[in-house]
Amino acid sequence: MIPTNPTADLRALLLTGGGGAGRTTVAQAIGRILTSQNLPTAVVDLDALAQFGPNTGPAIYDQLRSLNLAALWTNYRDAGARHVIVSGAIDSPAQRTLYAGCLTGCDIQIARIVTTLDLVVERTTGTNRGPRWNLQSALDSHQQIADAALEDFSVTNNLEPADAAQEILTRAGWL
């Protein structure tokens, strides 16, 4: 857990994992569980925060994600959110620090979603993942994120999204 001097009972879960691991789907399921318990919760997909082109290099995407995440968290927190679930590939200590710095006042945990590569292929075949999607890059990202070892804990996502969400919330100590 990243010590962040929380100002209140603010909590953040960063869900990382390689492409096709189910980060966004599980983040949405976590959001549904928390909001069904009347816990003010925001769900943010890092990929959606940097849909910009033409591609001018990878650095601009991290910059856009961090600026937009900080702005969104400020707005959600001011609206009453006490929990934020952020899904995205976090593959370096610098990214972990960058994104954690955007979540002012939160106790932050990172959960890595682990999925077999065969399941990634099965889940992503025939889906429209956008113009930058590349299956081999997605498969390679699983090993890169595993090697970075930035997570506080990991969960194997061979489950239904609601079950994976429940396991993550339990492991994080939120339920």
Order of alpha helices (4+ residues) and beta strands (2+ residues): beta-alpha-beta-alpha-beta-alpha-beta-alpha-alpha-beta-alpha
